[in-house]
Amino acid sequence: MNEVLFASSGSTDYETPPELFQKYDAIYHFSLDVCANRANTKCRRFYSPKQDGLTQPWSGACWMNPPYGRDVEAWIKKAYESAKAGATVVALLPARTDTAWFHEFVYNKAMVEFLRGRVRFILGDKSGPATFPSMIVIWTPRWSERS
């Protein structure tokens, strides 16, 4: 199943496991899912691909499980900039500590929690473990002021 979900599907619509989202929602009380669609959103209010969350304002407590493709850096930069402007952004991201985006927008600019094991993403009626380690990154206005 792992190969079907993560190697050949080509989809970027992987849904966050509900129990993982609920853990952080209980702390931050999210009001906006910044990159979702009607089928995988975790919040009543969300930005769909058509609305393009990268061009929309982010405020309040935001949840982000971005597409992990080539555009992931743009989402991470937007999260960092939104926190500098007053938002709190909590993101589920691949733990890629060797990337430029990690060093430019995460390291010493946000709180990071590395997740044990592999996240079991959901795609439609299927689920399977990611092929990479994951982390939760939390940008807040206070942390962003440090950089």
Secondary structure, 3 states (H helix, E strand, C coil): CHHHHHCCCCCCCCECCHHHHHHHHHHHCCCEECCCCCCCCCCCCECCCCCCHHHCCCCCEEEECCCCCCCHHHHHHHHHHHHHCCCEEEEEEECCCCCHHHHHHCCCCCEEEECCCCCEEEECCEEEECCCCEEEEEECHHHHHCC
